[in-house]
Amino acid sequence: MVEILVRVFQPHCHYTDMEHISDHDLERYQLGRVVGEAELAPLEEHLLACPGCVERAEEAAAYVQALQAAIIMGNFDLE
């Protein structure tokens, strides 16, 4: 049986009205898909100042690693 994980974006705001990094962008970051300096620099700067987003980034990293491991292991029963 294949379990499908769905990640839902919930906008979060700092007390300074600065938006937190979305789950989608955290996943893209962990996959190395955020490459442009204009997008990468503010994202990494935010991670330096926001413990909440760091925690969510670590969760995203674990999620991405689990998916990558599943792909490598294979043996999917799709029927």
C-alpha positions in Angstrom: 0.0 0.0 0.0 1.3 3.4 -0.9 0.7 6.2 1.5 0.3 9.7 -0.1 1.5 12.6 1.9 -0.1 16.0 1.2 1.5 19.1 2.4 -0.8 22.1 2.9 0.4 25.7 2.8 -0.7 27.7 5.7 0.4 31.4 5.6 2.2 32.4 8.7 3.2 35.9 9.7 5.8 37.3 12.1 4.8 39.9 14.6 6.4 42.3 12.2 4.0 41.3 9.5 6.8 39.6 7.6 5.5 36.4 6.0 7.2 33.2 6.8 8.6 31.0 4.1 5.9 28.8 2.5 6.1 25.0 2.8 6.4 24.9 -1.0 9.4 27.2 -1.1 11.0 25.2 1.8 10.7 22.0 -0.2 12.0 23.7 -3.3 15.0 25.0 -1.2 15.7 21.5 0.1 15.5 20.1 -3.4 18.0 22.7 -4.6 15.4 24.3 -6.9 15.9 27.8 -5.5 18.9 28.9 -7.5 18.5 32.6 -8.4 20.3 34.9 -6.0 17.3 37.3 -6.0 15.2 34.5 -4.4 17.9 32.5 -2.6 19.4 35.4 -0.6 16.2 36.6 1.1 15.2 33.0 1.9 18.5 32.2 3.5 18.5 35.5 5.4 15.1 34.8 6.7 16.2 31.4 7.9 19.0 33.0 9.9 16.5 35.1 11.8 13.5 32.8 12.1 13.7 29.7 14.4 10.2 28.7 13.4 11.1 28.6 9.7 14.4 26.7 10.5 12.3 24.1 12.3 10.0 23.8 9.3 13.0 23.7 7.0 14.3 20.7 8.9 10.9 19.0 8.6 10.9 19.7 4.9 14.4 18.3 4.6 13.3 15.1 6.4 10.3 14.9 4.1 12.4 15.4 0.9 14.9 12.8 2.1 12.2 10.3 2.8 10.8 10.7 -0.7 14.2 10.4 -2.2 14.9 7.3 -0.3 11.6 5.8 -1.4 12.4 6.6 -5.0 15.8 4.9 -4.7 14.4 1.8 -3.0 11.6 1.4 -5.5 9.4 -1.7 -5.4 6.2 0.3 -5.6 3.1 -1.8 -5.7 0.9 0.4 -8.0 -1.8 -2.2 -8.5 
